Amino acid sequence: MVGLLLRGRHQCWVDGYVVEEARRNLVSKAPEGVLALEALLAKVHVAAIHAGDTDTEVMASLPQKDRPVLAAAIRLRCDALVTGDRTHFGFAYGKMLGGVMIHSPSSIAAALLKKRR
C-alpha cells in the first residue's frame, strides 16, 4: 500500500502517537511485526506527538484514545486518514471529518487503483 502511494508521489505521514500505539499493540499481540513496522516507518514522514486540544465537535463521536489520531490528520492537513479500526472509525468510512476523508485500507487501495486507470 505505501509503495503504491509513494509511486503515485503521495506523501505519507504518521503521527508519533500512532507510532507508539502501533508499536505497543505489536509488542503485546504480534512481536514479529515490529520489524515490519520499523521498515514501514523508514519510508514515511513521522510527525512529532502534538498534545494539542482535541476537544472539538468533530471529535465527539470518537473515544478519547482515538481523538489524537484524527486530530493529527487534521493538524497535518492530510487528505485522507487510513485506519483499520472499524470499531471506532467505521461509521466515518467514506466521510469527511474535519476536512479529512476517512478510509479503510481496502477503500484507499480501491480509490488509488481506480485513479491509476
Buried (B, 14 or more C-beta within 10 A) or exposed (E): EEEEBEEEEEEBBBBBBBBEBBBEEBEEEEEEBEEEBEEBBEEBEBBEBBEEEBEEEBBEBBEEEBBBBBBBBBBBEBEBBBBEEEEBBEEBBEEEBBEBBBBBEEBBBEBBEEEEE
